[in-house]
Amino acid sequence: MAFLSPTTKTLLGFFILVLCGFPGAFSKFKEQSFEKYLCQKYPPNYGICSREYNPVCGKDDVTYINLCFFCWTFWNTYQGRVRLKKFGHCSERD
C-alpha cells in the first residue's frame, strides 16, 4: 500500500473501522427489502391493478401477471414474506 497517500490510507482505515466496528451503522439499509423498494409504486391500498401482461416470478414459483399483482400479494397476502425471484415467467428450470 505504498502507492496510497497518507490521507487515503487514513480514510480507508476509518471506513474499514466503521464497517467492522459498528455493524449496526448501516442497518437502516437492511431494513428496507428490495421488494419494499419495488412496491413503493403500488402501496397496500393501491386499488385496481391493470391486466397488462408483464410477468414477474416470485420465489414461491408463482408467475404474477405484472409487478402490481406481485406487490398486492407482497403487501396483503404474505405480509411481506414473498420475494422476487426474477422479472419474467417462472419456468421449471429455475
Secondary structure as GFF3:
##gff-version 3
##sequence-region A 1 94
A	DSSP	alpha_helix	6	21	.	.	.	ID=ss1
A	DSSP	three_ten_helix	23	26	.	.	.	ID=ss2
A	DSSP	alpha_helix	27	31	.	.	.	ID=ss3
A	DSSP	alpha_helix	34	38	.	.	.	ID=ss4
A	DSSP	three_ten_helix	39	41	.	.	.	ID=ss5
A	DSSP	beta_strand	56	58	.	.	.	ID=ss6
A	DSSP	beta_strand	63	64	.	.	.	ID=ss7
A	DSSP	alpha_helix	67	72	.	.	.	ID=ss8
A	DSSP	pi_helix	73	77	.	.	.	ID=ss9
A	DSSP	beta_strand	84	87	.	.	.	ID=ss10
###
